[in-house]
Amino acid sequence: MLKEMVLDNNLLHGQLSPAIAQLQHLTKLSISGNSISSGIPTELGSLQNLEFLDLHMNSLNGSIPAAFRNLSQLLHLDLSQNNLSGLIFSGISSLVNLMSLDLSSNNFVGPIPREIGQLENLRLLILGQNAFTGSIPEEIGNLKRLQVLLLPCKLTGTIPWSISGLVSLEKFDISENHFDAELPTSIGLLGNLTQLIAKNAGLRGSIPKELSNCKKITLINLSFNAFTGSIPEELAELETVISFSVEGNKLSGNIPDWIRNWANARSISLGQNLFSGPLPLQPLQHLLSFSAETNRLSGSVPFEMCQDNSLQTLILHDNNLTGSIEETFKGCTNLTELNLLGNHLHGEIPGYLAELPLVSLELSLNNFTGMLPDRLWESSTLLQISLSNNQITGQIPDSIGRLSSLQRLQIDNNYLEGPIPQSVGYLQNLTILSLHGNGLSGNIPIELFNCRNLATLDLSSNNLTGHVPRAISNLTLLNSLILSYNQLSGAIPAEICLGFENEVHPDSEFVQHNGLLDLSYNRLTGQIPAAIKKCSMLMVLNLQGNLLNGTIPSELGELTNLTSINLSSNGLVGPMLPWSAPLVQLQGLILSNNHLNGTIPVEIGQVLPKISMLDLSGNVLTGSLPQSLLCNKYLNRLDVSNNNLSGKILFFCPMDGESSSSLLFFNSSSNHFSGTLDEPISNFTQLSSLDIHNNSLTGSLPSALSDLSFLNYLDLSSNDFYGVIPCGICNIFGLTFANFSGNHIDMYSSLDCAAGGVCSTNGTGRRVAHPSHRV
């Protein structure tokens, strides 16, 4: 006699038992939020009293059983968030009492069946996140009781005019489709519509003015389409609008001044369009959020943006706004977010901003001048300040320490000078401090390391001196440290890695370089500390351009997350690869301009299995060049120039499909290589730059050189080649530099070539007409 069975949100798994079909009086069956797998038993189609069937959020697969056509009493069917596939069976039209159908987030294919138009009692239809093909069927317009229609399905074709029949529709979502069509004007006949969502739907043409007839609408999202023209003036009549977004289109014209009539609007986004002219001259009243980001707006920011004290979020970044903001936002007493990034605003940063309840202040990429205002640091609410890429001068004031709530401070690329004030140590909530590209001087203040929540510290490109303080061990959450391009001296402190032992800080979404340790281009001395092995989260290590000595520590081989190592331009000695365990993530290794000796290990391909850039130039390496290195399928840049390498360069890769070369750039110049340049070089088809000059190579030039069709730079000079230049070299279209001097080659043979190209008298003119990038 069981009528209802609800087992939602448990830990059930395995198959759905066909024995459920014995419960012939069952009216409600709900087993959602479990881990039921396998297919839906066909036997469920015999439950002819069933009114409610909910199997969503399981792992069901297979298709919907055709026997479901027998469930004529069914009112609610939810099979969403499974792995179901196949077509929606045409017998679905038998479910004449169905009021709610949700098949979203599965793998259904084929067209949306026209028979759905016969389910005239439907109130809710959700089919999104499937692999349907074709267009919305015309018959959809028969669903006069439908209130919710969600179709983010990658559909194509057009949106049928018949949607005008959906007279009860309240929410209409056609996002994430590929229509390549206009939004039909019949949308204006949906008098009960409250939400229209068509984000990234492939729509074009103009926004239909008939949308103004939808007097109940509160949310319009037409972003990331290809709409053109202006925002229709008729939309001024939509007094119920709360959120309006048309960002990422090709709309043009001025921002209409009637937007201020939308008294209930909380969010307006007009970003990434072609709007021009000034902002509306009248105050934007009643707005809780206004966004005109990434447009081409021009003109001044209007005086007194706020008079009714309701504006909370103002986002105007990436426009062409001009003028100063001296008094513009003084009345915005509820403003919590101000984003003016990427405009042409000028003048001083006003101190009254501290009197506003701002949480986020973004003024980067403008033309602001003057000094940092003392009053700014008196704010009791600011969590984020970005003033980068302006023309701010003077020193960082001691008053900065008053803003104890601050979490992110970025004042990069300005003209600040003087020391970093000790008071910065009071900013103990800081997670990001970035001051690079200024003229700051003096030592790094020891007080800075009281900011124990720092995840990113960037003081690069200044004039800082002194040592890297050992107190850096206090920054245990650090995952990005950039002190490059200063004048720091002394040894690298062993404590530097205490901050790279932990997972990325929760603020990582604001961090560009996680796992980055960059101390390059300073005056650091001594050895690379063995304690470097504690930097377990390190991904990029840059120590180039210092005065480091000693050997490369074998402990680097324990940093399995490393993707890039640059130790170039130091005084390192010893072997170039002092570890044997593979670094499977390492893609770039730059060891040039040191005093490394020994050989390139034969097993280098196993130790660096995914290396794409290897630079060993400017050392004293001896021995041969391993063939496995040349044929590494990931390696595209290899520079071993200016060493003492010898033997033959084996331009040959075993034809096993896994060892063919991917080299784009190869430089082995100024070594002692000998032997010939053989025909197999034609297998290095991707080469753009080949430089093997100043060696002892001999023999004639192989005709296979002509097969290197991507070649841009070729230097074979100062060897012992003899004979003639292969004519085919003249036909390499992109070749802009070729040097054969210092050999025994007939340089005039190229004039006998039938083709012109780089060898012909008009070759120069041809290169001008078809310029190529020089390597």
C-alpha positions in Angstrom: 0.0 0.0 0.0 3.1 2.3 -0.1 2.3 5.6 -1.8 5.4 7.8 -1.2 9.0 6.8 -0.9 11.6 9.7 -0.4 15.2 8.7 0.1 16.9 12.0 -1.0 20.4 13.0 0.0 21.7 9.8 1.4 24.7 7.6 0.5 22.9 5.0 -1.6 24.8 3.5 -4.5 24.5 0.6 -6.9 21.6 0.0 -9.3 18.0 1.1 -9.1 16.1 -2.1 -8.4 13.4 -3.1 -10.9 11.5 -4.5 -7.8 10.3 -0.9 -7.1 7.8 -1.6 -9.9 5.9 -3.9 -7.5 4.8 -0.8 -5.6 1.8 -0.3 -7.8 0.2 2.3 -5.6 3.3 4.5 -5.6 2.5 8.2 -6.4 5.8 9.7 -5.3 9.3 8.3 -5.8 12.3 10.6 -5.0 15.8 9.2 -4.7 17.8 12.4 -5.6 21.2 13.3 -4.3 22.6 9.8 -4.1 25.1 7.7 -6.1 22.8 5.4 -8.0 24.4 4.2 -11.2 23.5 2.0 -14.2 20.4 2.6 -16.3 16.8 3.5 -15.3 14.8 0.2 -15.1 12.2 -0.1 -17.8 9.9 -1.6 -15.2 9.4 1.9 -13.7 7.1 2.5 -16.6 4.5 0.3 -15.1 3.9 2.6 -12.1 0.8 4.1 -13.6 -0.2 6.0 -10.5 3.1 7.8 -10.3 2.7 11.6 -10.1 6.2 12.6 -8.9 9.5 11.1 -10.0 12.8 12.7 -9.0 16.1 10.9 -9.7 18.3 14.0 -10.1 21.9 14.2 -9.0 22.9 10.6 -9.3 25.1 8.7 -11.8 22.4 7.2 -14.0 23.3 6.4 -17.6 21.7 5.1 -20.7 18.5 6.6 -22.2 15.0 7.4 -20.9 13.0 4.1 -21.2 10.3 4.3 -23.8 8.0 2.6 -21.3 7.8 6.0 -19.5 5.1 6.9 -22.1 2.8 4.9 -19.8 3.2 7.3 -16.9 0.2 9.4 -17.9 -0.5 10.6 -14.4 3.0 12.1 -14.0 3.1 15.8 -12.9 6.8 16.2 -12.1 9.8 14.6 -13.8 13.4 15.5 -12.8 16.2 13.5 -14.2 18.8 16.3 -14.2 22.5 16.0 -13.2 23.0 12.5 -14.4 24.9 10.9 -17.3 21.8 10.1 -19.3 22.2 10.1 -23.1 20.4 9.4 -26.4 17.3 11.1 -27.7 14.3 12.4 -25.7 11.8 9.7 -26.7 9.0 11.0 -28.9 6.4 9.3 -26.6 6.9 12.1 -24.1 3.8 13.6 -25.6 1.8 11.0 -23.7 2.7 12.7 -20.5 -0.2 15.1 -20.9 -0.5 16.1 -17.2 3.2 16.9 -16.9 3.7 20.3 -15.2 7.5 20.2 -14.5 10.2 18.7 -16.7 13.9 19.0 -15.9 16.4 17.1 -18.0 19.3 19.5 -17.6 23.0 18.6 -17.1 23.0 15.3 -19.0 24.3 14.1 -22.4 21.1 14.1 -24.4 21.6 14.6 -28.2 19.5 15.2 -31.3 16.8 17.8 -31.7 14.4 19.0 -29.0 11.4 16.9 -30.0 8.5 18.9 -31.5 6.1 16.7 -29.4 7.1 18.8 -26.3 4.7 21.4 -27.7 1.9 19.0 -26.8 2.6 19.2 -23.1 0.2 22.1 -22.6 0.2 21.8 -18.8 3.9 22.5 -18.5 4.9 25.3 -16.1 8.6 24.6 -16.0 10.9 23.3 -18.8 14.6 23.0 -18.2 16.8 21.4 -20.8 20.1 23.2 -20.4 23.7 21.7 -20.4 23.0 19.0 -22.9 24.3 18.3 -26.4 21.1 19.0 -28.4 21.4 20.1 -32.0 19.1 22.1 -34.2 16.9 25.0 -33.2 14.1 25.7 -30.8 11.0 24.1 -32.3 8.1 26.3 -33.4 5.7 24.2 -31.4 7.3 25.6 -28.2 4.8 28.5 -28.6 1.9 26.2 -27.7 3.0 26.1 -24.0 0.7 28.9 -22.9 1.0 28.0 -19.2 4.8 27.8 -19.2 6.4 30.1 -16.6 10.1 29.0 -16.7 12.0 28.1 -19.9 15.7 27.4 -19.6 17.5 26.4 -22.8 21.3 26.9 -22.5 22.0 24.1 -24.9 24.3 25.2 -27.7 21.4 25.3 -30.1 21.7 26.9 -33.6 19.3 28.4 -36.1 16.8 31.1 -35.1 14.6 31.9 -32.2 11.1 31.3 -33.4 8.5 34.1 -33.6 6.1 31.7 -31.9 7.7 32.4 -28.5 5.0 35.2 -28.4 2.6 32.4 -27.5 4.4 31.9 -24.1 2.0 34.4 -22.5 2.7 33.1 -18.9 6.5 33.1 -19.3 8.3 34.8 -16.4 11.9 33.5 -16.8 13.5 33.0 -20.2 17.1 31.8 -20.4 18.7 31.1 -23.8 22.3 31.7 -22.8 25.3 29.7 -24.2 23.8 29.0 -27.6 25.0 29.5 -31.2 22.0 31.1 -32.8 23.6 33.6 -35.2 20.2 35.3 -35.3 18.3 38.3 -34.0 16.2 38.5 -30.9 12.7 38.5 -32.4 10.5 41.5 -31.8 7.8 39.1 -30.6 9.7 39.1 -27.3 7.7 42.2 -26.6 4.5 40.2 -26.4 5.6 38.4 -23.2 3.8 40.7 -20.8 4.6 38.6 -17.7 8.4 38.3 -18.4 10.5 39.2 -15.4 13.9 37.8 -16.4 15.5 37.7 -19.9 18.9 36.0 -19.9 20.7 35.6 -23.2 24.3 35.7 -22.3 26.7 34.5 -25.0 23.9 33.3 -27.2 25.1 34.2 -30.6 22.6 37.1 -31.0 23.1 40.0 -33.4 21.3 42.9 -34.8 19.7 45.6 -32.7 18.1 45.3 -29.3 14.4 45.2 -30.1 12.6 48.3 -28.9 9.6 46.1 -28.3 11.3 44.8 -25.2 9.9 47.9 -23.6 6.5 46.3 -23.5 7.7 43.8 -20.9 6.6 46.1 -18.0 7.3 43.5 -15.3 10.9 42.8 -16.3 13.5 43.2 -13.5 16.6 41.5 -15.1 18.0 41.8 -18.6 21.2 40.2 -19.5 22.2 40.4 -23.2 26.0 40.4 -22.6 28.6 38.9 -24.9 26.7 38.9 -28.1 27.0 41.0 -31.2 24.3 43.5 -30.8 24.8 46.8 -32.7 23.3 50.2 -32.7 22.3 52.1 -29.6 20.3 51.2 -26.5 16.6 51.8 -27.6 15.2 54.9 -26.1 11.9 53.0 -25.5 13.6 51.0 -22.7 13.4 54.1 -20.5 9.8 53.0 -19.8 11.1 49.9 -17.9 10.8 51.3 -14.4 11.0 47.8 -12.8 14.6 47.1 -14.0 16.9 46.0 -11.2 19.8 44.6 -13.3 20.7 45.5 -16.8 23.8 44.1 -18.6 24.8 44.5 -22.3 28.6 44.2 -21.9 30.6 42.6 -24.5 28.6 43.7 -27.6 29.1 46.3 -30.3 26.7 48.9 -29.1 27.4 52.5 -29.8 26.2 56.0 -29.2 26.0 57.8 -25.9 25.0 56.4 -22.6 21.4 57.5 -22.5 20.6 60.0 -19.8 17.2 58.4 -19.2 19.0 55.6 -17.4 18.6 57.7 -14.3 14.8 57.1 -14.6 15.3 53.5 -13.6 14.7 54.2 -10.0 15.0 50.6 -8.9 18.2 49.7 -10.8 20.9 48.2 -8.7 23.3 47.0 -11.4 23.9 48.4 -14.9 26.8 47.0 -17.0 27.6 48.5 -20.3 31.2 47.2 -20.6 33.1 46.2 -23.7 31.1 48.1 -26.3 31.6 51.1 -28.5 29.9 53.8 -26.5 31.1 57.3 -26.9 30.5 60.8 -25.6 30.2 61.9 -22.0 28.4 60.2 -19.2 24.9 61.5 -18.5 25.3 65.0 -17.2 22.6 64.6 -14.6 23.3 62.6 -11.4 22.7 58.9 -11.7 20.1 58.6 -9.1 18.9 55.7 -7.1 21.6 53.3 -8.5 23.1 50.7 -6.2 25.5 49.6 -8.9 26.6 51.1 -12.1 29.1 49.5 -14.5 30.3 51.0 -17.8 33.5 49.0 -18.0 35.8 48.5 -20.9 34.0 50.8 -23.3 35.3 53.6 -25.4 33.5 56.3 -23.5 34.9 59.8 -23.6 34.2 63.1 -22.0 34.5 64.1 -18.3 33.2 62.4 -15.2 30.2 64.5 -14.3 30.3 66.8 -11.3 28.6 65.4 -8.2 27.9 61.8 -9.2 25.8 61.2 -6.2 23.1 63.4 -4.6 20.6 60.9 -3.3 23.3 58.9 -1.4 22.2 55.5 -2.8 25.1 54.6 -5.1 27.0 51.6 -3.8 29.1 50.3 -6.7 30.5 52.4 -9.5 32.6 50.6 -12.2 33.8 52.7 -15.1 37.1 51.1 -15.9 38.7 50.9 -19.3 37.0 53.9 -20.9 38.2 57.2 -22.3 36.9 59.3 -19.4 38.8 62.6 -18.8 39.0 65.4 -16.2 39.6 65.2 -12.5 37.6 63.7 -9.7 38.2 66.6 -7.3 34.6 66.8 -6.1 32.9 64.2 -8.3 32.2 61.6 -5.7 32.0 63.7 -2.6 28.3 63.1 -2.1 28.5 59.3 -2.6 28.1 58.5 1.1 27.1 54.9 0.5 29.8 54.2 -2.1 31.7 51.0 -1.3 33.4 50.2 -4.6 34.9 52.7 -7.0 36.7 51.4 -10.1 38.1 54.0 -12.6 40.9 51.9 -14.0 42.1 52.5 -17.5 40.9 56.0 -18.3 42.6 59.4 -18.8 41.7 61.0 -15.5 44.2 63.5 -14.1 44.7 65.8 -11.2 45.5 64.8 -7.6 43.8 61.9 -5.7 41.3 63.6 -3.4 41.6 63.0 0.3 37.8 63.1 0.8 37.7 59.5 -0.6 38.7 58.4 3.0 35.4 59.8 4.2 33.4 57.5 2.0 32.6 53.9 3.1 34.8 52.6 0.3 36.0 49.0 0.5 37.7 48.9 -2.8 39.4 51.8 -4.6 40.8 51.2 -8.1 42.4 54.2 -9.8 45.2 52.4 -11.8 46.2 53.2 -15.4 45.2 56.9 -15.4 47.2 60.1 -15.3 46.9 61.0 -11.6 49.7 63.3 -10.3 50.8 64.8 -7.0 51.6 63.0 -3.7 49.7 60.3 -1.9 47.2 62.2 0.3 47.7 61.8 4.1 43.9 61.7 4.6 43.5 58.6 2.4 45.0 56.4 5.2 42.4 57.5 7.7 39.7 55.4 6.1 38.1 52.9 8.5 36.7 50.7 5.7 39.2 50.4 2.8 40.4 46.8 2.1 41.9 47.3 -1.3 43.8 50.2 -2.9 45.2 50.1 -6.5 47.0 53.2 -7.7 49.4 51.6 -10.2 50.5 53.1 -13.5 50.0 56.8 -12.7 52.4 59.7 -12.2 52.3 59.9 -8.4 55.4 61.5 -6.8 56.8 62.0 -3.4 57.3 59.5 -0.6 55.0 56.9 1.0 53.8 58.8 4.1 54.2 57.4 7.6 50.5 57.8 8.0 50.0 54.7 5.9 50.2 52.7 9.1 46.8 54.0 10.3 44.9 52.0 7.7 45.1 48.8 9.7 42.2 47.1 7.9 44.0 47.2 4.5 44.5 43.9 2.8 45.8 44.8 -0.7 48.0 47.7 -1.6 49.3 48.2 -5.2 51.2 51.4 -6.2 53.3 50.0 -9.0 54.9 52.0 -11.8 54.8 55.5 -10.3 57.5 58.0 -9.3 57.6 57.3 -5.6 61.0 57.8 -3.9 62.6 57.6 -0.5 62.4 54.7 2.0 59.6 52.3 2.6 58.3 53.6 6.0 58.6 51.5 9.1 54.9 52.1 9.8 54.0 49.7 7.0 54.5 47.0 9.7 51.2 48.1 11.2 49.3 46.8 8.2 49.1 43.3 9.6 46.1 42.3 7.5 48.0 42.9 4.2 47.9 39.9 1.8 49.4 41.8 -1.2 51.9 44.6 -1.2 53.2 45.6 -4.6 55.4 48.7 -5.0 57.5 47.7 -8.1 58.6 50.2 -10.7 59.3 53.2 -8.5 62.4 54.9 -7.2 62.3 53.6 -3.6 65.6 53.4 -1.8 67.2 52.3 1.5 66.9 48.9 3.2 63.8 46.7 3.3 62.5 47.7 6.8 62.5 44.8 9.3 59.0 45.9 10.4 57.6 44.9 7.1 57.8 41.3 8.2 55.3 41.9 10.9 52.7 41.6 8.1 52.4 37.9 8.6 49.5 37.5 6.2 51.4 38.5 3.1 51.0 36.1 0.2 52.5 38.4 -2.4 55.4 40.9 -1.9 56.7 42.7 -4.9 59.4 45.4 -4.4 61.1 44.9 -7.7 62.6 47.6 -10.0 63.5 50.1 -7.3 66.8 51.2 -5.7 66.7 49.1 -2.5 70.0 48.2 -0.9 71.1 46.1 2.0 70.5 42.4 2.7 67.4 40.3 2.3 66.3 40.2 6.1 66.3 36.8 7.7 63.0 37.9 9.3 61.4 36.9 6.0 60.9 33.6 7.8 57.9 35.4 9.5 56.0 35.3 6.2 54.8 31.7 6.4 52.0 32.3 3.9 54.2 33.8 1.2 53.9 32.3 -2.3 55.2 35.1 -4.5 58.3 37.1 -3.6 59.8 39.5 -6.2 62.8 41.6 -5.2 64.4 41.7 -8.7 66.2 44.7 -10.2 67.4 46.3 -7.0 70.8 46.6 -5.4 70.4 44.0 -2.7 73.6 42.3 -1.5 74.8 39.6 0.8 73.7 35.9 0.8 70.3 34.4 0.1 69.0 33.7 3.6 68.3 30.0 4.2 65.0 31.1 5.9 63.6 32.4 2.6 61.7 29.2 1.9 59.6 29.0 5.1 56.9 30.8 3.2 56.8 28.5 0.2 56.0 25.4 2.2 52.2 25.9 2.3 49.4 25.7 -0.2 48.4 28.9 -2.1 46.9 31.6 0.1 43.0 32.0 -0.1 43.7 35.4 -1.8 45.3 33.6 -4.8 42.6 34.8 -7.1 44.2 38.3 -6.9 47.8 36.9 -7.3 49.3 36.7 -10.8 52.4 34.6 -10.0 51.9 31.8 -7.5 55.0 29.9 -6.4 57.4 32.6 -7.7 60.7 33.4 -6.1 62.5 36.2 -8.1 65.7 37.6 -6.7 67.3 38.3 -10.1 69.5 41.2 -11.1 70.8 42.2 -7.7 74.3 41.8 -6.2 73.7 38.7 -4.1 76.7 36.6 -3.3 77.5 33.2 -1.8 76.0 29.9 -2.7 72.4 28.9 -3.4 71.4 27.5 0.0 70.6 23.8 0.3 67.5 24.9 2.3 66.0 25.8 -1.1 64.6 22.2 -1.0 62.0 23.5 1.6 60.4 25.7 -1.1 58.1 22.7 -1.9 55.4 25.0 -3.5 57.9 26.8 -5.7 57.1 26.8 -9.4 59.4 29.5 -10.8 62.9 30.2 -9.5 64.7 33.3 -10.9 68.2 34.0 -9.5 69.9 35.3 -12.7 72.1 38.3 -12.9 73.7 38.1 -9.4 77.2 37.2 -8.1 76.3 33.7 -6.9 79.1 31.0 -6.8 79.5 27.4 -5.9 77.7 24.5 -7.5 74.0 24.1 -8.4 72.6 22.4 -5.3 71.3 18.9 -5.9 68.4 19.8 -3.6 66.8 21.6 -6.5 65.9 18.2 -7.8 63.5 17.8 -4.8 61.3 20.7 -6.0 58.9 18.6 -8.1 56.5 21.6 -8.7 59.2 23.6 -10.6 58.3 24.6 -14.1 61.1 27.2 -14.7 64.6 27.7 -13.3 66.9 30.6 -14.4 70.4 30.7 -12.8 72.1 32.5 -15.7 74.8 35.2 -15.5 76.3 34.1 -12.2 79.6 32.4 -11.3 78.3 28.9 -10.8 80.7 25.9 -11.3 80.4 22.2 -11.4 78.0 19.9 -13.3 74.9 21.4 -15.0 72.5 18.7 -13.8 73.4 17.5 -10.2 70.3 15.4 -9.7 69.0 12.3 -11.3 65.4 12.0 -10.3 63.1 13.4 -13.1 61.5 16.9 -12.7 58.4 16.1 -14.7 57.0 19.6 -14.5 60.1 21.5 -15.5 59.7 23.2 -18.9 62.5 25.9 -18.8 66.1 25.6 -17.6 68.4 28.6 -18.2 72.0 28.1 -17.0 73.8 30.4 -19.5 76.9 32.5 -18.7 78.3 30.6 -15.7 81.4 28.4 -15.4 79.7 25.1 -15.5 81.9 22.2 -16.6 81.6 18.5 -17.3 79.4 16.8 -19.8 75.7 17.0 -20.7 74.4 13.8 -19.2 73.2 11.1 -21.7 70.2 10.5 -19.5 69.1 14.2 -19.6 66.0 13.2 -21.5 64.8 11.1 -18.6 65.7 13.8 -16.0 64.0 16.6 -17.9 61.2 14.7 -19.8 59.1 17.7 -20.6 61.8 20.4 -21.1 60.8 22.9 -23.8 63.6 25.5 -23.4 67.2 24.7 -22.4 70.0 27.3 -22.5 73.5 26.1 -21.5 75.4 28.7 -23.5 78.5 30.5 -22.2 79.9 27.7 -20.0 82.8 25.3 -20.4 80.9 22.1 -21.0 82.7 19.3 -22.8 81.8 16.0 -24.4 79.1 15.4 -27.1 75.5 16.6 -27.6 73.2 13.7 -26.6 71.0 12.7 -29.5 68.0 12.1 -27.1 68.1 15.8 -26.3 67.8 16.9 -29.9 64.9 14.5 -30.4 63.0 15.4 -27.3 59.4 15.9 -28.5 58.8 18.8 -26.1 62.0 20.7 -26.7 61.7 23.7 -29.0 64.6 26.0 -28.0 68.1 24.6 -27.4 71.2 26.8 -27.0 74.5 25.2 -26.3 76.7 27.9 -27.9 80.0 29.1 -26.5 81.1 25.9 -24.8 83.8 23.2 -25.5 81.4 20.6 -26.9 82.7 18.3 -29.6 81.8 15.3 -31.7 79.1 15.1 -34.4 75.7 16.8 -34.2 73.3 14.0 -34.8 70.5 15.5 -36.8 68.7 12.2 -36.9 65.8 10.9 -34.8 64.6 7.3 -34.6 61.4 7.1 -36.6 59.3 5.6 -33.8 56.8 8.4 -33.7 57.8 9.5 -30.2 61.3 10.9 -30.7 60.9 13.2 -33.7 62.3 16.7 -33.1 60.1 19.7 -32.3 63.1 22.2 -32.3 62.3 25.7 -33.4 65.5 27.4 -32.3 68.9 25.6 -32.3 72.2 27.3 -31.5 75.4 25.3 -31.2 77.8 27.9 -32.4 81.4 28.5 -31.1 82.1 24.9 -30.1 84.3 22.2 -31.5 81.7 20.1 -33.4 82.9 18.2 -36.4 81.6 15.8 -39.0 79.1 16.6 -41.8 75.7 18.1 -42.0 73.7 15.2 -43.4 70.4 14.7 -45.2 68.4 13.7 -42.1 68.3 17.3 -41.1 65.2 17.5 -43.2 63.4 15.8 -40.3 63.8 19.0 -38.3 61.0 20.5 -40.2 60.0 23.1 -37.5 63.3 24.9 -37.4 63.1 28.6 -37.5 66.6 29.4 -36.5 69.7 27.3 -37.1 73.0 28.7 -35.9 76.0 26.3 -36.0 78.7 28.8 -37.0 82.3 28.8 -35.7 82.8 25.0 -35.5 84.7 22.4 -37.5 81.9 21.0 -39.6 82.9 19.8 -43.1 81.4 18.3 -46.2 79.0 19.7 -48.7 75.8 21.4 -47.8 72.9 18.9 -48.1 70.0 19.6 -50.4 67.8 18.7 -47.4 68.4 22.2 -46.1 65.9 23.4 -48.6 63.2 21.3 -46.9 63.4 23.6 -43.8 60.5 25.7 -45.1 60.0 27.7 -41.8 63.7 28.7 -41.6 64.1 32.4 -40.8 67.7 32.6 -39.7 70.6 30.5 -41.0 74.2 30.9 -39.9 76.7 28.2 -41.2 79.7 30.6 -41.2 83.3 29.8 -40.1 83.3 26.1 -40.7 84.9 23.9 -43.4 82.0 23.4 -45.7 82.8 23.2 -49.4 80.9 23.0 -52.7 77.8 25.1 -53.7 74.8 26.5 -52.0 71.7 24.3 -52.7 69.4 26.2 -55.0 66.4 25.3 -52.9 67.6 27.6 -50.1 66.7 30.5 -52.4 63.0 29.4 -52.3 62.6 29.5 -48.5 60.2 32.3 -48.4 60.7 33.5 -44.8 64.5 33.4 -44.8 65.7 36.9 -43.8 69.3 36.1 -42.8 71.8 33.6 -44.3 75.5 33.5 -43.6 77.9 31.1 -45.5 81.1 33.1 -45.1 84.3 31.6 -43.8 83.8 28.3 -45.6 85.0 26.9 -49.0 81.6 27.5 -50.7 81.0 28.9 -54.1 79.1 32.0 -53.1 78.2 32.8 -56.8 76.5 29.5 -57.3 73.2 31.1 -56.0 73.1 33.4 -59.0 72.7 30.3 -61.2 69.6 29.2 -59.3 66.5 29.3 -61.4 64.4 30.7 -58.6 65.0 34.1 -57.1 64.0 34.5 -53.5 66.5 35.7 -51.0 69.3 34.9 -53.5 68.1 37.1 -56.3 68.9 40.7 -57.0 65.4 41.7 -56.1 65.4 39.7 -52.9 65.6 42.8 -50.7 62.5 44.2 -52.3 60.7 41.0 -51.7 61.6 41.0 -48.0 60.2 44.5 -47.7 57.0 43.5 -49.3 56.7 40.4 -47.1 58.4 41.2 -43.8 59.3 38.4 -41.5 60.2 38.4 -37.8 64.0 38.1 -37.3 65.2 35.8 -34.6 
